Amino acid sequence: MILLSACLGGDNCKYNGGNNYRPEWNNNLKKLEYLPVCPEIMGGLPVPRPPCEIKGGSGIDVLAGYARVIGAYGGDFTDYFLRGAYKTLLLAKNAGINTAVFKSRSPSCGSCKIYDGTFSSRLIGGDGVTAALLKLHNIKVVDEEYLMDTGCPSE
């Protein structure tokens, strides 16, 4: 079993109330046994919610207290993102999950590249808050392009 960003599976949990499901993933999703998660909702944020980005670093910096998760219209959402990350980690550990397929560029789920915190669509190297926490606990995190490239991650 793997963790899957709930928005990739078709759940309308994105910040704008939509999802990130792509019909071309359907065959590969059918092959997977997955547990859908949305760390932002698990952290207590509603749908819809303001778009957020990490300001001052990446997810690992948020975990260390050096960066914050900021909303596009103001406000500090860091505590919600941290709460959701730790709840996701607990869920993964309790279910014996060691792989996650997550939404790219997300301030929660992004793996390897995230938006830079300026809301200008610029990308920087780094992980989202939940992805960083899972990686610290030896859970493999790949982005959704994996569903197109190879179909099923090794568990």
N, CA, C and O atoms as a GROMACS GRO file, in nm:
protein
  620
    1MET      N    1   0.085  -0.118   0.000
    1MET     CA    2   0.000   0.000   0.000
    1MET      C    3   0.089   0.124   0.000
    1MET      O    4   0.198   0.125   0.058
    2ILE      N    5   0.041   0.229  -0.067
    2ILE     CA    6   0.112   0.356  -0.071
    2ILE      C    7   0.018   0.468  -0.024
    2ILE      O    8  -0.103   0.451  -0.020
    3LEU      N    9   0.078   0.581   0.010
    3LEU     CA   10   0.000   0.704   0.029
    3LEU      C   11  -0.014   0.770  -0.106
    3LEU      O   12   0.078   0.765  -0.187
    4LEU      N   13  -0.128   0.833  -0.132
    4LEU     CA   14  -0.151   0.907  -0.255
    4LEU      C   15  -0.215   1.040  -0.218
    4LEU      O   16  -0.311   1.044  -0.142
    5SER      N   17  -0.162   1.149  -0.273
    5SER     CA   18  -0.229   1.278  -0.253
    5SER      C   19  -0.374   1.262  -0.298
    5SER      O   20  -0.400   1.223  -0.412
    6ALA      N   21  -0.466   1.293  -0.210
    6ALA     CA   22  -0.608   1.271  -0.238
    6ALA      C   23  -0.654   1.345  -0.363
    6ALA      O   24  -0.740   1.296  -0.436
    7CYS      N   25  -0.597   1.463  -0.389
    7CYS     CA   26  -0.636   1.539  -0.509
    7CYS      C   27  -0.600   1.464  -0.637
    7CYS      O   28  -0.667   1.481  -0.738
    8LEU      N   29  -0.495   1.381  -0.633
    8LEU     CA   30  -0.456   1.304  -0.751
    8LEU      C   31  -0.555   1.191  -0.779
    8LEU      O   32  -0.572   1.150  -0.894
    9GLY      N   33  -0.619   1.143  -0.674
    9GLY     CA   34  -0.719   1.038  -0.689
    9GLY      C   35  -0.857   1.090  -0.724
    9GLY      O   36  -0.950   1.011  -0.741
   10GLY      N   37  -0.871   1.222  -0.734
   10GLY     CA   38  -0.999   1.281  -0.774
   10GLY      C   39  -1.076   1.348  -0.662
   10GLY      O   40  -1.184   1.403  -0.688
   11ASP      N   41  -1.026   1.345  -0.540
   11ASP     CA   42  -1.095   1.415  -0.431
   11ASP      C   43  -1.084   1.566  -0.451
   11ASP      O   44  -0.976   1.617  -0.482
   12ASN      N   45  -1.193   1.636  -0.435
   12ASN     CA   46  -1.195   1.782  -0.450
   12ASN      C   47  -1.146   1.848  -0.322
   12ASN      O   48  -1.224   1.903  -0.244
   13CYS      N   49  -1.015   1.840  -0.302
   13CYS     CA   50  -0.956   1.891  -0.178
   13CYS      C   51  -0.849   1.996  -0.203
   13CYS      O   52  -0.784   2.041  -0.109
   14LYS      N   53  -0.828   2.036  -0.329
   14LYS     CA   54  -0.731   2.141  -0.358
   14LYS      C   55  -0.773   2.272  -0.292
   14LYS      O   56  -0.888   2.288  -0.251
   15TYR      N   57  -0.680   2.364  -0.283
   15TYR     CA   58  -0.708   2.494  -0.221
   15TYR      C   59  -0.828   2.563  -0.286
   15TYR      O   60  -0.902   2.634  -0.218
   16ASN      N   61  -0.849   2.542  -0.417
   16ASN     CA   62  -0.958   2.608  -0.488
   16ASN      C   63  -1.084   2.522  -0.499
   16ASN      O   64  -1.179   2.560  -0.567
   17GLY      N   65  -1.085   2.408  -0.432
   17GLY     CA   66  -1.201   2.320  -0.434
   17GLY      C   67  -1.201   2.217  -0.545
   17GLY      O   68  -1.293   2.137  -0.554
   18GLY      N   69  -1.099   2.218  -0.628
   18GLY     CA   70  -1.088   2.122  -0.738
   18GLY      C   71  -1.000   2.004  -0.701
   18GLY      O   72  -0.969   1.980  -0.584
   19ASN      N   73  -0.960   1.930  -0.806
   19ASN     CA   74  -0.870   1.816  -0.787
   19ASN      C   75  -0.766   1.814  -0.898
   19ASN      O   76  -0.772   1.896  -0.990
   20ASN      N   77  -0.673   1.723  -0.891
   20ASN     CA   78  -0.566   1.712  -0.991
   20ASN      C   79  -0.568   1.579  -1.064
   20ASN      O   80  -0.467   1.536  -1.118
   21TYR      N   81  -0.684   1.513  -1.065
   21TYR     CA   82  -0.696   1.384  -1.132
   21TYR      C   83  -0.679   1.401  -1.283
   21TYR      O   84  -0.727   1.498  -1.342
   22ARG      N   85  -0.611   1.306  -1.344
   22ARG     CA   86  -0.597   1.301  -1.489
   22ARG      C   87  -0.650   1.166  -1.538
   22ARG      O   88  -0.609   1.063  -1.485
   23PRO      N   89  -0.740   1.164  -1.636
   23PRO     CA   90  -0.795   1.038  -1.684
   23PRO      C   91  -0.688   0.939  -1.732
   23PRO      O   92  -0.706   0.818  -1.719
   24GLU      N   93  -0.578   0.990  -1.785
   24GLU     CA   94  -0.474   0.899  -1.836
   24GLU      C   95  -0.406   0.820  -1.723
   24GLU      O   96  -0.333   0.725  -1.752
   25TRP      N   97  -0.427   0.858  -1.598
   25TRP     CA   98  -0.372   0.783  -1.486
   25TRP      C   99  -0.461   0.667  -1.444
   25TRP      O  100  -0.420   0.583  -1.364
   26ASN      N  101  -0.582   0.662  -1.496
   26ASN     CA  102  -0.682   0.570  -1.446
   26ASN      C  103  -0.633   0.425  -1.439
   26ASN      O  104  -0.650   0.359  -1.336
   27ASN      N  105  -0.572   0.375  -1.547
   27ASN     CA  106  -0.526   0.236  -1.546
   27ASN      C  107  -0.420   0.212  -1.440
   27ASN      O  108  -0.421   0.109  -1.373
   28ASN      N  109  -0.328   0.307  -1.424
   28ASN     CA  110  -0.224   0.290  -1.324
   28ASN      C  111  -0.279   0.301  -1.182
   28ASN      O  112  -0.234   0.229  -1.093
   29LEU      N  113  -0.376   0.389  -1.160
   29LEU     CA  114  -0.436   0.400  -1.027
   29LEU      C  115  -0.510   0.273  -0.989
   29LEU      O  116  -0.512   0.234  -0.872
   30LYS      N  117  -0.571   0.208  -1.088
   30LYS     CA  118  -0.644   0.083  -1.061
   30LYS      C  119  -0.550  -0.027  -1.013
   30LYS      O  120  -0.593  -0.118  -0.942
   31LYS      N  121  -0.422  -0.019  -1.052
   31LYS     CA  122  -0.324  -0.121  -1.012
   31LYS      C  123  -0.274  -0.101  -0.870
   31LYS      O  124  -0.216  -0.192  -0.811
   32LEU      N  125  -0.294   0.017  -0.816
   32LEU     CA  126  -0.238   0.052  -0.686
   32LEU      C  127  -0.336   0.028  -0.573
   32LEU      O  128  -0.456   0.051  -0.586
   33GLU      N  129  -0.283  -0.018  -0.463
   33GLU     CA  130  -0.358  -0.015  -0.338
   33GLU      C  131  -0.308   0.108  -0.265
   33GLU      O  132  -0.192   0.114  -0.223
   34TYR      N  133  -0.395   0.207  -0.250
   34TYR     CA  134  -0.349   0.333  -0.194
   34TYR      C  135  -0.443   0.387  -0.088
   34TYR      O  136  -0.562   0.356  -0.083
   35LEU      N  137  -0.384   0.469  -0.004
   35LEU     CA  138  -0.456   0.540   0.100
   35LEU      C  139  -0.450   0.688   0.065
   35LEU      O  140  -0.343   0.748   0.069
   36PRO      N  141  -0.565   0.750   0.030
   36PRO     CA  142  -0.562   0.892  -0.007
   36PRO      C  143  -0.546   0.981   0.117
   36PRO      O  144  -0.610   0.958   0.220
   37VAL      N  145  -0.460   1.082   0.104
   37VAL     CA  146  -0.438   1.177   0.213
   37VAL      C  147  -0.430   1.318   0.158
   37VAL      O  148  -0.380   1.341   0.048
   38CYS      N  149  -0.481   1.412   0.235
   38CYS     CA  150  -0.459   1.554   0.208
   38CYS      C  151  -0.408   1.615   0.339
   38CYS      O  152  -0.487   1.645   0.428
   39PRO      N  153  -0.276   1.633   0.349
   39PRO     CA  154  -0.220   1.686   0.474
   39PRO      C  155  -0.278   1.821   0.514
   39PRO      O  156  -0.288   1.851   0.633
   40GLU      N  157  -0.315   1.903   0.417
   40GLU     CA  158  -0.367   2.036   0.450
   40GLU      C  159  -0.503   2.025   0.519
   40GLU      O  160  -0.529   2.095   0.616
   41ILE      N  161  -0.588   1.936   0.469
   41ILE     CA  162  -0.717   1.913   0.536
   41ILE      C  163  -0.694   1.844   0.670
   41ILE      O  164  -0.759   1.878   0.769
   42MET      N  165  -0.602   1.748   0.674
   42MET     CA  166  -0.573   1.678   0.799
   42MET      C  167  -0.519   1.775   0.905
   42MET      O  168  -0.534   1.751   1.025
   43GLY      N  169  -0.458   1.883   0.859
   43GLY     CA  170  -0.407   1.984   0.951
   43GLY      C  171  -0.512   2.084   0.997
   43GLY      O  172  -0.484   2.167   1.083
   44GLY      N  173  -0.633   2.075   0.940
   44GLY     CA  174  -0.742   2.161   0.984
   44GLY      C  175  -0.782   2.271   0.888
   44GLY      O  176  -0.867   2.354   0.922
   45LEU      N  177  -0.723   2.274   0.769
   45LEU     CA  178  -0.760   2.378   0.672
   45LEU      C  179  -0.887   2.339   0.597
   45LEU      O  180  -0.910   2.220   0.572
   46PRO      N  181  -0.969   2.437   0.560
   46PRO     CA  182  -1.094   2.409   0.488
   46PRO      C  183  -1.070   2.400   0.337
   46PRO      O  184  -0.962   2.428   0.287
   47VAL      N  185  -1.175   2.362   0.267
   47VAL     CA  186  -1.181   2.368   0.121
   47VAL      C  187  -1.300   2.456   0.088
   47VAL      O  188  -1.411   2.427   0.133
   48PRO      N  189  -1.282   2.562   0.012
   48PRO     CA  190  -1.154   2.613  -0.039
   48PRO      C  191  -1.076   2.684   0.072
   48PRO      O  192  -1.126   2.708   0.182
   49ARG      N  193  -0.950   2.715   0.038
   49ARG     CA  194  -0.860   2.785   0.130
   49ARG      C  195  -0.767   2.872   0.048
   49ARG      O  196  -0.756   2.852  -0.073
   50PRO      N  197  -0.701   2.968   0.108
   50PRO     CA  198  -0.608   3.051   0.031
   50PRO      C  199  -0.491   2.968  -0.022
   50PRO      O  200  -0.445   2.876   0.046
   51PRO      N  201  -0.443   3.000  -0.142
   51PRO     CA  202  -0.320   2.934  -0.188
   51PRO      C  203  -0.206   2.974  -0.096
   51PRO      O  204  -0.199   3.087  -0.049
   52CYS      N  205  -0.116   2.879  -0.070
   52CYS     CA  206  -0.004   2.902   0.021
   52CYS      C  207   0.127   2.862  -0.044
   52CYS      O  208   0.131   2.778  -0.134
   53GLU      N  209   0.234   2.925   0.001
   53GLU     CA  210   0.369   2.888  -0.040
   53GLU      C  211   0.460   2.900   0.081
   53GLU      O  212   0.429   2.968   0.179
   54ILE      N  213   0.574   2.833   0.073
   54ILE     CA  214   0.673   2.840   0.180
   54ILE      C  215   0.763   2.960   0.155
   54ILE      O  216   0.823   2.973   0.048
   55LYS      N  217   0.772   3.046   0.254
   55LYS     CA  218   0.857   3.166   0.244
   55LYS      C  219   0.980   3.146   0.332
   55LYS      O  220   0.969   3.114   0.451
   56GLY      N  221   1.096   3.166   0.272
   56GLY     CA  222   1.220   3.158   0.350
   56GLY      C  223   1.289   3.024   0.347
   56GLY      O  224   1.377   2.998   0.428
   57GLY      N  225   1.250   2.938   0.254
   57GLY     CA  226   1.316   2.808   0.244
   57GLY      C  227   1.224   2.702   0.189
   57GLY      O  228   1.140   2.730   0.103
   58SER      N  229   1.239   2.581   0.238
   58SER     CA  230   1.158   2.468   0.193
   58SER      C  231   1.100   2.397   0.314
   58SER      O  232   1.111   2.444   0.427
   59GLY      N  233   1.037   2.283   0.290
   59GLY     CA  234   0.972   2.210   0.398
   59GLY      C  235   1.064   2.174   0.513
   59GLY      O  236   1.024   2.180   0.630
   60ILE      N  237   1.186   2.137   0.482
   60ILE     CA  238   1.281   2.102   0.588
   60ILE      C  239   1.309   2.224   0.677
   60ILE      O  240   1.330   2.210   0.797
   61ASP      N  241   1.308   2.342   0.616
   61ASP     CA  242   1.329   2.466   0.693
   61ASP      C  243   1.207   2.499   0.779
   61ASP      O  244   1.221   2.553   0.889
   62VAL      N  245   1.088   2.467   0.730
   62VAL     CA  246   0.966   2.485   0.811
   62VAL      C  247   0.974   2.392   0.932
   62VAL      O  248   0.945   2.434   1.045
   63LEU      N  249   1.013   2.267   0.910
   63LEU     CA  250   1.024   2.172   1.021
   63LEU      C  251   1.125   2.218   1.126
   63LEU      O  252   1.108   2.194   1.245
   64ALA      N  253   1.230   2.286   1.080
   64ALA     CA  254   1.334   2.335   1.171
   64ALA      C  255   1.300   2.471   1.233
   64ALA      O  256   1.372   2.519   1.320
   65GLY      N  257   1.189   2.533   1.189
   65GLY     CA  258   1.148   2.661   1.243
   65GLY      C  259   1.210   2.782   1.176
   65GLY      O  260   1.198   2.894   1.226
   66TYR      N  261   1.276   2.762   1.061
   66TYR     CA  262   1.343   2.872   0.991
   66TYR      C  263   1.261   2.934   0.879
   66TYR      O  264   1.293   3.043   0.833
   67ALA      N  265   1.157   2.867   0.834
   67ALA     CA  266   1.073   2.916   0.725
   67ALA      C  267   0.927   2.904   0.768
   67ALA      O  268   0.895   2.833   0.863
   68ARG      N  269   0.839   2.975   0.698
   68ARG     CA  270   0.696   2.977   0.731
   68ARG      C  271   0.614   2.948   0.606
   68ARG      O  272   0.659   2.969   0.494
   69VAL      N  273   0.492   2.900   0.627
   69VAL     CA  274   0.397   2.880   0.518
   69VAL      C  275   0.301   2.998   0.523
   69VAL      O  276   0.229   3.019   0.621
   70ILE      N  277   0.301   3.076   0.414
   70ILE     CA  278   0.227   3.202   0.409
   70ILE      C  279   0.119   3.193   0.301
   70ILE      O  280   0.140   3.134   0.195
   71GLY      N  281   0.003   3.254   0.329
   71GLY     CA  282  -0.105   3.260   0.232
   71GLY      C  283  -0.083   3.372   0.132
   71GLY      O  284  -0.017   3.471   0.162
   72ALA      N  285  -0.139   3.356   0.014
   72ALA     CA  286  -0.124   3.456  -0.093
   72ALA      C  287  -0.181   3.591  -0.054
   72ALA      O  288  -0.137   3.694  -0.104
   73TYR      N  289  -0.279   3.592   0.036
   73TYR     CA  290  -0.344   3.716   0.076
   73TYR      C  291  -0.307   3.756   0.218
   73TYR      O  292  -0.375   3.837   0.281
   74GLY      N  293  -0.197   3.697   0.267
   74GLY     CA  294  -0.153   3.722   0.404
   74GLY      C  295  -0.189   3.607   0.495
   74GLY      O  296  -0.262   3.516   0.455
   75GLY      N  297  -0.139   3.612   0.613
   75GLY     CA  298  -0.167   3.508   0.711
   75GLY      C  299  -0.060   3.400   0.713
   75GLY      O  300  -0.002   3.365   0.610
   76ASP      N  301  -0.036   3.348   0.831
   76ASP     CA  302   0.063   3.244   0.854
   76ASP      C  303  -0.011   3.112   0.877
   76ASP      O  304  -0.087   3.098   0.972
   77PHE      N  305   0.013   3.016   0.789
   77PHE     CA  306  -0.056   2.887   0.794
   77PHE      C  307   0.036   2.774   0.839
   77PHE      O  308   0.002   2.656   0.827
   78THR      N  309   0.152   2.810   0.890
   78THR     CA  310   0.254   2.712   0.924
   78THR      C  311   0.203   2.603   1.018
   78THR      O  312   0.228   2.485   0.995
   79ASP      N  313   0.132   2.641   1.122
   79ASP     CA  314   0.087   2.542   1.220
   79ASP      C  315  -0.006   2.438   1.158
   79ASP      O  316   0.001   2.320   1.194
   80TYR      N  317  -0.092   2.479   1.065
   80TYR     CA  318  -0.179   2.384   0.995
   80TYR      C  319  -0.097   2.284   0.914
   80TYR      O  320  -0.125   2.164   0.916
   81PHE      N  321   0.004   2.334   0.844
   81PHE     CA  322   0.087   2.248   0.761
   81PHE      C  323   0.169   2.151   0.846
   81PHE      O  324   0.185   2.035   0.809
   82LEU      N  325   0.219   2.197   0.958
   82LEU     CA  326   0.293   2.108   1.048
   82LEU      C  327   0.202   2.001   1.107
   82LEU      O  328   0.238   1.884   1.112
   83ARG      N  329   0.084   2.042   1.152
   83ARG     CA  330  -0.011   1.947   1.210
   83ARG      C  331  -0.047   1.839   1.107
   83ARG      O  332  -0.050   1.721   1.140
   84GLY      N  333  -0.075   1.881   0.985
   84GLY     CA  334  -0.109   1.785   0.880
   84GLY      C  335   0.005   1.692   0.845
   84GLY      O  336  -0.016   1.574   0.819
   85ALA      N  337   0.127   1.744   0.846
   85ALA     CA  338   0.244   1.662   0.815
   85ALA      C  339   0.262   1.553   0.921
   85ALA      O  340   0.284   1.436   0.887
   86TYR      N  341   0.251   1.590   1.046
   86TYR     CA  342   0.270   1.491   1.153
   86TYR      C  343   0.156   1.390   1.157
   86TYR      O  344   0.180   1.273   1.187
   87LYS      N  345   0.034   1.431   1.127
   87LYS     CA  346  -0.078   1.336   1.119
   87LYS      C  347  -0.058   1.239   1.003
   87LYS      O  348  -0.088   1.120   1.015
   88THR      N  349  -0.007   1.289   0.891
   88THR     CA  350   0.019   1.203   0.775
   88THR      C  351   0.129   1.102   0.808
   88THR      O  352   0.117   0.985   0.773
   89LEU      N  353   0.234   1.148   0.874
   89LEU     CA  354   0.342   1.056   0.915
   89LEU      C  355   0.288   0.947   1.006
   89LEU      O  356   0.320   0.829   0.988
   90LEU      N  357   0.208   0.984   1.104
   90LEU     CA  358   0.151   0.886   1.196
   90LEU      C  359   0.066   0.783   1.122
   90LEU      O  360   0.074   0.663   1.148
   91LEU      N  361  -0.015   0.831   1.029
   91LEU     CA  362  -0.098   0.742   0.948
   91LEU      C  363  -0.012   0.645   0.869
   91LEU      O  364  -0.040   0.525   0.865
   92ALA      N  365   0.092   0.696   0.805
   92ALA     CA  366   0.182   0.610   0.726
   92ALA      C  367   0.250   0.505   0.814
   92ALA      O  368   0.255   0.388   0.778
   93LYS      N  369   0.301   0.548   0.928
   93LYS     CA  370   0.369   0.454   1.018
   93LYS      C  371   0.273   0.347   1.069
   93LYS      O  372   0.308   0.229   1.072
   94ASN      N  373   0.152   0.388   1.110
   94ASN     CA  374   0.055   0.292   1.162
   94ASN      C  375   0.009   0.192   1.056
   94ASN      O  376  -0.025   0.079   1.089
   95ALA      N  377   0.009   0.233   0.929
   95ALA     CA  378  -0.033   0.146   0.820
   95ALA      C  379   0.084   0.070   0.758
   95ALA      O  380   0.064  -0.011   0.667
   96GLY      N  381   0.206   0.095   0.805
   96GLY     CA  382   0.323   0.027   0.750
   96GLY      C  383   0.357   0.070   0.609
   96GLY      O  384   0.413  -0.008   0.532
   97ILE      N  385   0.324   0.193   0.574
   97ILE     CA  386   0.347   0.245   0.439
   97ILE      C  387   0.486   0.305   0.430
   97ILE      O  388   0.530   0.377   0.520
   98ASN      N  389   0.557   0.273   0.320
   98ASN     CA  390   0.691   0.328   0.302
   98ASN      C  391   0.710   0.402   0.170
   98ASN      O  392   0.822   0.436   0.135
   99THR      N  393   0.600   0.427   0.097
   99THR     CA  394   0.607   0.501  -0.030
   99THR      C  395   0.487   0.593  -0.041
   99THR      O  396   0.376   0.558  -0.001
  100ALA      N  397   0.511   0.713  -0.095
  100ALA     CA  398   0.403   0.810  -0.120
  100ALA      C  399   0.416   0.865  -0.260
  100ALA      O  400   0.526   0.899  -0.305
  101VAL      N  401   0.304   0.876  -0.330
  101VAL     CA  402   0.297   0.946  -0.459
  101VAL      C  403   0.220   1.074  -0.431
  101VAL      O  404   0.101   1.071  -0.401
  102PHE      N  405   0.291   1.186  -0.442
  102PHE     CA  406   0.237   1.314  -0.398
  102PHE      C  407   0.231   1.415  -0.511
  102PHE      O  408   0.299   1.400  -0.613
  103LYS      N  409   0.149   1.518  -0.492
  103LYS     CA  410   0.132   1.627  -0.587
  103LYS      C  411   0.258   1.712  -0.595
  103LYS      O  412   0.310   1.758  -0.494
  104SER      N  413   0.305   1.730  -0.716
  104SER     CA  414   0.427   1.810  -0.735
  104SER      C  415   0.401   1.957  -0.702
  104SER      O  416   0.290   2.008  -0.715
  105ARG      N  417   0.506   2.023  -0.659
  105ARG     CA  418   0.512   2.168  -0.635
  105ARG      C  419   0.426   2.215  -0.518
  105ARG      O  420   0.425   2.335  -0.488
  106SER      N  421   0.357   2.127  -0.451
  106SER     CA  422   0.271   2.163  -0.338
  106SER      C  423   0.354   2.202  -0.216
  106SER      O  424   0.458   2.141  -0.191
  107PRO      N  425   0.309   2.302  -0.138
  107PRO     CA  426   0.382   2.336  -0.016
  107PRO      C  427   0.372   2.226   0.091
  107PRO      O  428   0.449   2.227   0.188
  108SER      N  429   0.280   2.133   0.074
  108SER     CA  430   0.273   2.016   0.162
  108SER      C  431   0.343   1.897   0.099
  108SER      O  432   0.432   1.836   0.159
  109CYS      N  433   0.302   1.863  -0.022
  109CYS     CA  434   0.337   1.736  -0.083
  109CYS      C  435   0.448   1.742  -0.186
  109CYS      O  436   0.499   1.637  -0.227
  110GLY      N  437   0.488   1.859  -0.230
  110GLY     CA  438   0.588   1.870  -0.336
  110GLY      C  439   0.717   1.798  -0.302
  110GLY      O  440   0.764   1.802  -0.188
  111SER      N  441   0.774   1.732  -0.402
  111SER     CA  442   0.899   1.659  -0.384
  111SER      C  443   1.002   1.712  -0.483
  111SER      O  444   0.980   1.708  -0.604
  112CYS      N  445   1.111   1.760  -0.433
  112CYS     CA  446   1.227   1.810  -0.511
  112CYS      C  447   1.211   1.953  -0.562
  112CYS      O  448   1.311   2.025  -0.570
  113LYS      N  449   1.091   1.995  -0.597
  113LYS     CA  450   1.070   2.133  -0.643
  113LYS      C  451   0.940   2.186  -0.585
  113LYS      O  452   0.837   2.119  -0.586
  114ILE      N  453   0.947   2.309  -0.534
  114ILE     CA  454   0.829   2.378  -0.481
  114ILE      C  455   0.835   2.523  -0.526
  114ILE      O  456   0.938   2.571  -0.573
  115TYR      N  457   0.723   2.593  -0.512
  115TYR     CA  458   0.722   2.736  -0.544
  115TYR      C  459   0.802   2.812  -0.439
  115TYR      O  460   0.812   2.770  -0.324
  116ASP      N  461   0.860   2.925  -0.481
  116ASP     CA  462   0.961   2.995  -0.401
  116ASP      C  463   0.909   3.088  -0.292
  116ASP      O  464   0.989   3.152  -0.224
  117GLY      N  465   0.779   3.098  -0.273
  117GLY     CA  466   0.725   3.182  -0.166
  117GLY      C  467   0.691   3.324  -0.209
  117GLY      O  468   0.650   3.404  -0.126
  118THR      N  469   0.708   3.355  -0.338
  118THR     CA  470   0.677   3.489  -0.388
  118THR      C  471   0.546   3.493  -0.467
  118THR      O  472   0.505   3.600  -0.512
  119PHE      N  473   0.482   3.379  -0.484
  119PHE     CA  474   0.358   3.369  -0.561
  119PHE      C  475   0.376   3.419  -0.704
  119PHE      O  476   0.286   3.480  -0.761
  120SER      N  477   0.494   3.393  -0.759
  120SER     CA  478   0.526   3.435  -0.896
  120SER      C  479   0.549   3.316  -0.988
  120SER      O  480   0.599   3.333  -1.099
  121SER      N  481   0.514   3.197  -0.946
  121SER     CA  482   0.529   3.072  -1.021
  121SER      C  483   0.674   3.029  -1.040
  121SER      O  484   0.703   2.941  -1.122
  122ARG      N  485   0.767   3.090  -0.965
  122ARG     CA  486   0.907   3.047  -0.973
  122ARG      C  487   0.928   2.926  -0.883
  122ARG      O  488   0.878   2.920  -0.770
  123LEU      N  489   1.003   2.830  -0.935
  123LEU     CA  490   1.032   2.708  -0.860
  123LEU      C  491   1.172   2.712  -0.800
  123LEU      O  492   1.264   2.773  -0.856
  124ILE      N  493   1.186   2.648  -0.686
  124ILE     CA  494   1.316   2.629  -0.623
  124ILE      C  495   1.330   2.481  -0.586
  124ILE      O  496   1.232   2.408  -0.582
  125GLY      N  497   1.451   2.439  -0.561
  125GLY     CA  498   1.473   2.304  -0.513
  125GLY      C  499   1.425   2.291  -0.370
  125GLY      O  500   1.443   2.382  -0.289
  126GLY      N  501   1.365   2.179  -0.339
  126GLY     CA  502   1.320   2.154  -0.203
  126GLY      C  503   1.189   2.077  -0.201
  126GLY      O  504   1.125   2.058  -0.305
  127ASP      N  505   1.151   2.034  -0.083
  127ASP     CA  506   1.030   1.956  -0.063
  127ASP      C  507   0.927   2.038   0.014
  127ASP      O  508   0.961   2.133   0.084
  128GLY      N  509   0.801   1.998  -0.001
  128GLY     CA  510   0.696   2.053   0.084
  128GLY      C  511   0.712   2.000   0.226
  128GLY      O  512   0.795   1.913   0.252
  129VAL      N  513   0.632   2.052   0.316
  129VAL     CA  514   0.646   2.020   0.459
  129VAL      C  515   0.623   1.871   0.485
  129VAL      O  516   0.705   1.807   0.552
  130THR      N  517   0.514   1.815   0.435
  130THR     CA  518   0.485   1.674   0.458
  130THR      C  519   0.586   1.585   0.389
  130THR      O  520   0.634   1.487   0.447
  131ALA      N  521   0.620   1.617   0.265
  131ALA     CA  522   0.720   1.536   0.192
  131ALA      C  523   0.852   1.535   0.267
  131ALA      O  524   0.915   1.430   0.279
  132ALA      N  525   0.895   1.649   0.317
  132ALA     CA  526   1.021   1.656   0.392
  132ALA      C  527   1.016   1.570   0.517
  132ALA      O  528   1.112   1.498   0.547
  133LEU      N  529   0.906   1.576   0.590
  133LEU     CA  530   0.893   1.498   0.713
  133LEU      C  531   0.894   1.348   0.682
  133LEU      O  532   0.961   1.270   0.752
  134LEU      N  533   0.821   1.307   0.579
  134LEU     CA  534   0.818   1.165   0.544
  134LEU      C  535   0.957   1.117   0.504
  134LEU      O  536   1.000   1.008   0.544
  135LYS      N  537   1.028   1.197   0.425
  135LYS     CA  538   1.163   1.158   0.384
  135LYS      C  539   1.256   1.145   0.504
  135LYS      O  540   1.341   1.056   0.508
  136LEU      N  541   1.241   1.233   0.603
  136LEU     CA  542   1.322   1.223   0.726
  136LEU      C  543   1.298   1.090   0.798
  136LEU      O  544   1.384   1.043   0.872
  137HIS      N  545   1.181   1.031   0.775
  137HIS     CA  546   1.145   0.905   0.839
  137HIS      C  547   1.152   0.788   0.740
  137HIS      O  548   1.085   0.686   0.757
  138ASN      N  549   1.235   0.805   0.638
  138ASN     CA  550   1.266   0.698   0.542
  138ASN      C  551   1.146   0.648   0.464
  138ASN      O  552   1.138   0.530   0.429
  139ILE      N  553   1.052   0.737   0.436
  139ILE     CA  554   0.941   0.705   0.347
  139ILE      C  555   0.972   0.768   0.212
  139ILE      O  556   0.996   0.889   0.203
  140LYS      N  557   0.971   0.687   0.109
  140LYS     CA  558   1.002   0.733  -0.027
  140LYS      C  559   0.888   0.822  -0.076
  140LYS      O  560   0.770   0.785  -0.064
  141VAL      N  561   0.922   0.938  -0.131
  141VAL     CA  562   0.822   1.030  -0.185
  141VAL      C  563   0.857   1.058  -0.331
  141VAL      O  564   0.968   1.100  -0.363
  142VAL      N  565   0.760   1.034  -0.420
  142VAL     CA  566   0.775   1.067  -0.562
  142VAL      C  567   0.656   1.154  -0.603
  142VAL      O  568   0.551   1.151  -0.538
  143ASP      N  569   0.674   1.232  -0.710
  143ASP     CA  570   0.562   1.317  -0.752
  143ASP      C  571   0.474   1.245  -0.853
  143ASP      O  572   0.505   1.134  -0.897
  144GLU      N  573   0.363   1.309  -0.887
  144GLU     CA  574   0.260   1.242  -0.967
  144GLU      C  575   0.306   1.205  -1.106
  144GLU      O  576   0.244   1.118  -1.169
  145GLU      N  577   0.410   1.266  -1.157
  145GLU     CA  578   0.459   1.228  -1.290
  145GLU      C  579   0.501   1.082  -1.292
  145GLU      O  580   0.507   1.020  -1.398
  146TYR      N  581   0.530   1.027  -1.176
  146TYR     CA  582   0.563   0.886  -1.165
  146TYR      C  583   0.449   0.799  -1.216
  146TYR      O  584   0.472   0.692  -1.272
  147LEU      N  585   0.325   0.845  -1.198
  147LEU     CA  586   0.210   0.769  -1.246
  147LEU      C  587   0.208   0.760  -1.398
  147LEU      O  588   0.160   0.661  -1.454
  148MET      N  589   0.260   0.861  -1.464
  148MET     CA  590   0.268   0.860  -1.611
  148MET      C  591   0.391   0.782  -1.658
  148MET      O  592   0.383   0.705  -1.753
  149ASP      N  593   0.503   0.803  -1.591
  149ASP     CA  594   0.629   0.747  -1.638
  149ASP      C  595   0.638   0.597  -1.620
  149ASP      O  596   0.676   0.526  -1.712
  150THR      N  597   0.603   0.548  -1.502
  150THR     CA  598   0.626   0.407  -1.473
  150THR      C  599   0.504   0.332  -1.422
  150THR      O  600   0.507   0.210  -1.411
  151GLY      N  601   0.400   0.403  -1.392
  151GLY     CA  602   0.280   0.336  -1.348
  151GLY      C  603   0.272   0.313  -1.199
  151GLY      O  604   0.196   0.381  -1.131
  152CYS      N  605   0.349   0.220  -1.146
  152CYS     CA  606   0.336   0.184  -1.006
  152CYS      C  607   0.471   0.191  -0.937
  152CYS      O  608   0.567   0.128  -0.982
  153PRO      N  609   0.480   0.267  -0.830
  153PRO     CA  610   0.606   0.269  -0.755
  153PRO      C  611   0.627   0.137  -0.683
  153PRO      O  612   0.531   0.069  -0.646
  154SER      N  613   0.751   0.101  -0.664
  154SER     CA  614   0.778  -0.019  -0.586
  154SER      C  615   0.748   0.012  -0.440
  154SER      O  616   0.783   0.119  -0.390
  155GLU      N  617   0.684  -0.080  -0.375
  155GLU     CA  618   0.645  -0.056  -0.235
  155GLU      C  619   0.751  -0.107  -0.142
  155GLU      O  620   0.736  -0.096  -0.020
   0.00000   0.00000   0.00000
